[in-house]
Amino acid sequence: MNSSKHNFDEPARVIKREDAPERTLYALTFKEAFINYFKSRFSKENFRRFIKDSFPNKEDSTREKIRKTVMDVSFVLLMLGLSYIVFYYFSYRERISDLGQWEVTIDSINEDELFDFEIKQLWKNIREKYPDVDFPEGMNLKFADLYAVNQDTVGALRIAEKNLFFPLMQNKSAPTYYLWRDLYGQYSRYGNPYVDYRCDMGKDGLSKNTIIYGHNTHDKLGFNKLTDYMKLDGYKKAPVITLETLYGKTQWKIFAVMLTNSTAAADRGHLFRYLIADFASSKDFMTMIDGINQRSMIKTGIDVKADDKILTLYTCYQDIFDGGRLVVFARLLREGESEHVDVSKASFNHQARYPQAYYDQLGLKNPYEDLTKPIYFVEDEHGSLIAVETTDIEETTTEEKTTVKPSAEEKTTAVNSKPSLDDGQNEAATGEPQHSTAEGVSDEPSAEEAPVSEQGTAAA
C-alpha cells in the first residue's frame, strides 16, 4: 500500500492492533505511527541507555571514559557558544535599533524651522511630560527627550558618510562611568561614547580640545568605524565630523589620524601626551599639534592654527601591538569657512612616526629611534623611582638601573604622563588635570612633574 508524506489521514502501514479480534488487520495512519515511534524511542529504557552511552561510568575502560568526557565537554562548549551567538545577535540588533530611534528623535526637531510660539508650546508640553527634570536654560529642544532619560547627556556625535551616530554622555564625578554602561546606565559590553570630564560642553562654548572616548568592538558598533580612517580612501569618503551639543551644532575637518601607544613600555619608556583639554599657552598647543602631524598616518592638507579648537576621538586598536590606540583629530570649522574638503590633496604618510612596539612587531627599523632613547628607572636620594634617559645615567652603576618596562609596583614612576588607571580606563579618572606645559607634550620628561604612572586608556 502506497503512503503519502503529506497526508496524515492516509494509512502509513498495516499492523494488527492489540485489542483487535484475531485475523483482523487495520491500517494505522502516519500520525499514529509517528506517535508510537516517538514513545518507543523515548522510553525510560532508551533514556537510561542514552545516559550510559553518553557519560562515563564505572564499567567503561579508561580510554572510553576519556572519549566520553571529551565529547561531553565539546558538546557543552558548543551549546555555550551557540547561546552566546544568539545573545550577541539580539543585543546587537537591539542596540542598532535603539540608536536609530534616538537619531530619528533628535533629527525630528529643527528649531530653525519653528516659530517662537511653537517652541514655547513644545517646551510647555515637555515640562508637563517630565515635571521632575530640570532642563538647562537655552538647551536645544531636540535633546529634551534624551536629556529626560539621562541628565548626563551633553550632545551627539555624527559621521553621516559612515552611518555613525552616538548620543554623548559626560559624568564628571565618575569619569569612566560609561565605559561599560549604556546611555540608560545599564551594563553594556559596548559602553557608550563619553566626553572627558575636563572638557566643557556647556552654553559658554567648548574646550580647546574636546576629547571623546569609545570602544572598538570589531562589530561595526562603537568607534570601530574609525578604523576606516587608517586608509586613504576611508578618509576621503568622510573628512568631516559633526558634533552637536545641547546648545548648538558644530562641524570639524579631520586633520590627522594617529596610531600610538597607551603604555610607556611600548615606546621604550616614552609617551606622547595629547589627552589635554586646555593649554597654558598657544606654544604648548602648537607643540602638540606638531607632534600629532608627525605621527599622522594621513597627510590631509588641513592646517591648524594657534587659535583653533580641535576634536579628539579615541579608541583602542591592538591588531598590530598590545596597548595600541587609534586617535582621529579634527579641527573646528572657522567662521565663514566652507565645510567642503578638497580630499584630492590628501596622501598616505609613509614617514609617519609610530611607537617602538609597532616597528618591533613588523620587524622594521625605527627611523625615529634617536628621538626616543630608552628610559630607565633609578632611585633618587629619597628612594623614589624616577625616569631618566640613557644619556643621563652614564655614571650610574648597572645595579641601579631597572627594566625599561615598569613593574606593577612602580606606580610612582615619571614617564611623561599623568596619573592613570589600568588598561580599560582613561587618565581622566584620576581627577587630576594634565599639565599643559611644552615639556608635557614632548618626549622629554619634565622635572616639574610629580611622579606618576603610565598613561592609561579610555576604551578597549
N, C-alpha and C positions, 0 to 999 in steps of 0.2 A: 504494500500500500504506500503510495507516494504521500509525503507530508510537506507542508508549507512552513517556511520560517517566519512568514508574515501574518499568519492567521492562527491565533491561539485556540480557536474552536475546532480546528481540524485535528483528526487523530494523528498523533506523533508515532505511536507504535501500539501494538496489540499485546496486552498482558491479561493475565487472569486475576481478577480481584479476589482478595482473601475471603470475602463474605459472599462470593457468588456461588451459585449452585455448580456442582461438578459438571464438567464438559461445557461450561458456558464461558464464552470469551467476550470481553468488552474492549472497545477502543479507548485508550487513555489520551486525553488532549495534551498538547505540548506544555501548557501551563501546569497541568497536574504532574507531568513527568519532571518538569524543572523543579517543582517544589519537593518532590520525592528525592531527586538527586541532591538538592541542597541539604535536606535533612540528613541524608546518608553521609555526605561529605563532611558536614559539620556536627557530627555526633560527638558525644563525650569521649568515646573511644578514639576517634580520629584526632581530637584535640590533645589528648594525652600523648598520642604517638607523635604529634607535631612538636610538642614541648620537649619530648625525649630526643627527637631528631635534631632540634634546633639549638638546645642548650647543653653544655657539658654536664655529665652525670658520672657517678662513681663506676659505672660499668664500662665507660669509654677508656680507650687507651690514651696515653699522654699525647700522642700525635693527633688523635681525634679531638681531644679537649682543646688543643691549641687551634685546630682548624675551626671549630665551632666558636671559640672565643673571638678569633679574628673576624669571622663572618658576622657575629653579633655586634661587635664594636663598629664594623664598617656600616652595618645597617643603621645603627643609632646615629652615627655621624652623617649619613645620607639624609635621614629624616630631619636632623637638626639643620643641615644645610638647606634643604628644601623649605623648611619652616622660615628660616632667615630670609631666603629669597622672596618668599611670599610676603613676609612682613615688610621687607625693604621696598618691594614693588608698590605696595599700597601706601606706605608712608611717603614714598617719593611722589606718587600721584597726588596724595593729599596736600603735600607742600606746594607742588606746582599749581594746584587748583586754588589754594589759599592765597598765594602770591598774586595769581591772576585776578582774583576777586578784589584784592586791595588795590591793584593797579587800576582796575576799572573804576573803583570807588573814588580814588584820588583824581583820576582823569575826567570824571563825570562833571566836575565843577570847575568853571573858569570865571573867576570874579571879574575879569576884564570885560566879560560879555554880559554882566548883570548890572541892573540899576541899583542905586544905593538903597532904595526901599526894599528891593528884593533881597539884598544881602542882609539887611536888618531883620527882615521877616524870617529868613532862614536861620539866622543866629538865635532868634527868639525860639524857634522850633527846636533847635539843637539844645539850648539850655533847659527847655522844658523836658526834653528827652533824657538829658543827663544832668539832673539837678545837683548831683554831688560832685561834679567835675568843675574845677576852677581853670577855665581856659585862659591862656596868656593873652594879654591885651595886644591887639594888632595881628593875631595869628591868622593865617590863611584858612579860609573856610573849608578848603578841600581836605585838610588834615583833621578836621573835627572828630569824625567817627573813629579814626585810628588813635587819636590822642585820648579819646574817652576810654578806649580799651587799655591803653598803656601810656601813662604820663611820662615815660622815658623816651617817647618818640620825639625826634629832633628833625626829621626830614625824610628824604628818599633819594636813592641813587639810581641812575638810569643810563644804560648804553643801548639805545634803541636798535642799532645795527646788529648787536649781539644778543638781542632779546633778553637783556639783563635788567632786572628791576628788583630793588630791595628797599623796604622801609628801614630807616636807620634808627638805632637806639643809642642812648648815652646815659650811663649811670655813674655819676661822679663819686659816690660813696663806695661803690663796688665796681671798679673799672672793668673787670673781666666777667661781669655777671652774665653777659650774653654770649660768652664763648661756647657754652653748652646748653643755652636756653633759647627758645624761640621768642617771638615778639609778644607772646602771651605769658612769658615767664615759666613755661613748662620745659622739662628736659627735652633736648633735641640733639641728635648727633650732628646736625647741620649748624646748630647755633643760629645766630642772626648777626649780620654785619653791624658793627657798632663803632662809634666815634671815640677817639682817645679822650679821656676825661679832662685833659688840659686844654682842649680846643673849644673855642667859642662858637656856638651855633645860634646865638640869640639875635634879637632885633637890632642890636648895635653893629652887627657885622661878623665876619669870620676871622679866625686867627690867621697869622702869616702862613702857617702850614696846617691844613686840615687833614688829619690822619684817620683813615678808616681801615679797620681790621676785618678780615673774613676768612672762613675756612676754604680749603681746596679739597673737596671730597671726591674728585675724579668722576663725578656723575652728572656734570652739567648743571649742578646746583652750587650755591655758594659762589666763591670767586674763581672757580675752575676755568671759566671762560677768559679770565685774564691771561691764561697761558697762550692764547691766540696771539697776544702781542709779542711773543718771543719770535714770531716770524714776520717778515716784512709785509706779506700780504695781509696778515691779521691786523697789523697797524693801519694799513691803507684803507681797510674796509670800515674802520671805526676810530677815527682820530679825535673825536670829540666826546666828552663825558658831560652829562647833565646832573647837577646836584641841586636839589630843592631843599630849602629849609622851611620851617613853619612860617617864614615871613617873606620868602621870595625864591625866585628861580635863577640859577647861575649856570654858566657853561664854561667848560675848560678844554683847552687844547693839550693833548698829550705831547710832552717834550722829551721823555726818557723812559726806558724800560730796563730795569736793573735786576740781575741775578746776584745775590750777595749771601753772606753768612750771618747766622744768628748767634754763633758762639765764637769766641776769640780763638779757640783751638783750631778752627777750620782755616785760619789765615795766619798761622804762626804767632798767635797772641794779639793780633790786631783786629779792631772793629771799626768800620766806617759808620759814624753816627749821623743819622738822618731823621730819626724819630724825634724831632724837635718842633714844638708847636710855635714858639715865638723866639725872637732873637734879640740880643742886646744891641746889635748894630747891623747896618747893611753889609759891612765887610764880612761878618760872620755868615750872613745869609748867602752871599755870593761865593764864599769859600765852599760852602756845602753844595751849591749848585754846580760849581766847577768839578767837585768830586763825583757828583751824580752823572754829569755829562761824560766824564772819563770812563765811567762804568756802564754807560748805556749801551744796550745791545743794538739799538736802532738810532741812526742819525736822522732825526726828524726835521731839522732845519727850523724848529720853533725856538725862538730866543726867550730868555728870561732876564728881566731887569731887576734892579735892586728894590724897586717899589712894587713889584708884582707879588701876588699871593699864589700859593701852589696847593695842589691836592695830592695826597699820597694814599694809594690803595695798596694794601699789604696782605700777602698771603704766603703760605708755605709752598715750596717746590723742592722735593727731595729726590727727584728722579736721577739726578747726577751725583749729588753728595749729600750726606746727612746734615741736617740743620740748614739746608738751603732755603732762601726766601726770595720770592718774586715780588718786585715792587714796581708799580706803574705810577709815574709822576705826570701831573698835568698843571698847566698854568691858566689862571683865570683870564677870561677874555677882557681886554682893556676897553675902556669907554670908547664907543664908536667903532670898534674893531669888528670885522665880519667873522662869522663863525666858520666860514669856508677855509679849508686847509688844502694847500697845494701839495698833495702827497707824492707828486712826481719827483720832488726834491729829496725824498726820503731814501735812505740806503742802509744796508746792514753794516754794522760797525765791527769789522774783523779785528780791530785792535782794542776792543773793549777789555777793561780790567776786571778780572774775576778773583775770588779768594784762592788761596793756595790749594785748598781741597779740590777745587774744580780741575786744576792742571794735574794734580796727583791722580785723580780718578780717571782722567782721559789719557794719562801718560804723556803729557805735554810739558814743555819748559815754560816757566812763568817769566814773561818778559818784564814784569814789574817786580821781580824778586828783590832788586836792590832798594826798592822803596818800602819794602816790608821786611825788615830784618827781624829775625826771630827774637821773641821776647822771653826772657827767663824771669823767674821769681826768686828773689832773695830776701833775707830778713834784714830789717834796719836795726838801729841801735835799741829800739824799743821792743824788738821781737816780732814786729808786724811784717807781713809779706808785702813787698812792693814789686812793681813790674819795671824792668829795665831792659834795654836792648843790648845786644852782644857788644857793641862798641863802648858801652858804659861799664862793662864788667871785665875788662881785660885783666885787671889785677885781682879779680875775685877768684878764690880757690874753687876747684871743681866741687868740693863738698858743699859749698854754699849755694850752688845752683840747684834748681829743681826743674822738673819737666816743663816743657812748653805748655802742655795741657794741664790746667788747674784741676786738682782733685776736688772731691766733694767738700773737703774741709776748708779749701781755700776760698771761702766765700767773702773774703775781705781784700781781694787782690785788685790792684788798679790796672785796668786794661782798656782804657779809653771808653768806658761805658758807665751807665748809671745803674743804681740798684735795680735788680730784676728778679724774676722768678724762674722756675724751671721751664723747660720746653712745653709749649701749650699755653703760656701766659705771656702778657706783654709787660714791658718795663714800666708802663703807666701804673701798674697795680701797686707799686711801692708807695705811691702817694707823694713822691718827691719829684719836682720838676727837673728837667735836664738843664745843664748849663748850656749857654749858647755862645761861649767864647770861641774864638777862632781855633784855639787848640782843641776844643771839644769836637770839631767837625773834621779834624785832620787825623792822620795816622800816628801822630806823636803823642805820647802820654802827657797829660797836664799835671804839673807838680801841685797845682792848686786844688785838684780834685780830691775829694775824700776817697779813701779806699773803698772800692766797690767790687761787685761780682761781674760775671759775664752777662752781656746783654741778652735779655730774654726775648720771647717771641709772642705774637698775639694769637695766631691761629695755626693749627697744624693740619 
